[in-house]
Amino acid sequence: MNNIRLNVKQKQSLQLSLKTWLPLLQAPLQELDTLFKEYSYENPFLEVNSHFESNNFTSRSIGGDENSNDKRGFIENMSIYHESIYDKIDEQISAPLFPTPNSQKVAHEILFMINDEGYFEGDIEKIAIKCSVTADFAESIRQRFKYIEPIGVGAYDLKESFLFQLSEIEMDRSLEELVKKIISNLKNIDKYCTHHRFEDAKNIIKKLKTPPAVEYLADQPYVIPDFFVEVDDDIRIKINNSYYPDIVVSDPFKTKNSQIKEKLKEARDLVNLLELRKSTLYKLILLIVEKQIGFFIGSELKPLTMSEIANELGFEESTISRAVSNKYIKCSRGTYALKYFFTNAVSKNLSSSEIKNYLLSVIESEDHLEPYTDQDLVEMVQKRYGVDMVRRTITKYRKLLDISSSKERKKIYKLQA
């Protein structure tokens, strides 16, 4: 009977540790401090000493200058407030543009459905039902967004956003009609090249923002590397300790109470799990660097799957997926997400990443009058790498790289010229 109770208790403890371990492994480095503070609120024996205090963003230098510089950058990034696109729009939802409670209510619902680029992704009819107004009224409120900043927000797509932005530009009627025609038919812009006012129209279109909230997309989240990697004659991997909280387990009562002893065990388990996170990520990164050593000395990525890494480390593939999530390394070539190092195989030693990089390089240097077609690219890849390739694969890679088709690129080049 005692053995059964012991086994049940061990199983519960294991489940508790696993439940804590996986989120801890997956958490981004900068969130560890907050995560452990939450644990400490529930456990009186767990003390968390931050390396920086979130209230005033002061820091304590740990380790070398490289860690400290990254940390200062992160703190500066946190301490400077950047107005968001939503703040900017929200402060304009008032009279005289939105004078009534109903109009403001609808405007706020529209705001909730505007994405980071500034485009409206909602359903006007659903908003109308939610606000107890007609769909025509809700749409009229959305149309008023053309008069707020940043100009162009609230539009359904690029064309409508451009039309919104035209409302703020002074021009004569004939030029306005031409600009609107071009915007409505951007894919065939070359048909307007011979128009005597084409240059004037092109100069106006160049002033339009795409996407409308582009200036609010400029500030990307500050990336904190989990490890620093140096590769020369040896591989050196250094953990970024600056963002790991100092954890202390205290037992002021020296009690034998079973419930209190259980809390103590939980606190000690958390300390062990934090160390396990460090060692697991270290082994993971070391293996990735060894597998992709060519990349770190200036070559291309080789085929590598999470399944392969999971088998070598003795983990489930899902655990490796969690481990690489939101993790970064800094090396001589820059800062990279761990997910970047996993790439599918096209052949035994050729990765899809290498082909994508090759496509980028040849398209960057192509003839603007006769851009490469996807079939041209297929033939070039086959000749360079000696592999069988079908056009749909090259088309897929091109789209993943966000590169337009040859016809679209030709029109873009003509417009730029």
Beta strands, then each sheet from edge to edge (+ up, - down):
strand 1: 46-49
strand 2: 227-231
strand 3: 235-239
strand 4: 246-249
strand 5: 328-331
strand 6: 334-337
strand 7: 345-347
strand 8: 350-351
sheet 1: 1+ 4-
sheet 2: 3+ 2- 5- 6+
sheet 3: 7+ 8-
end
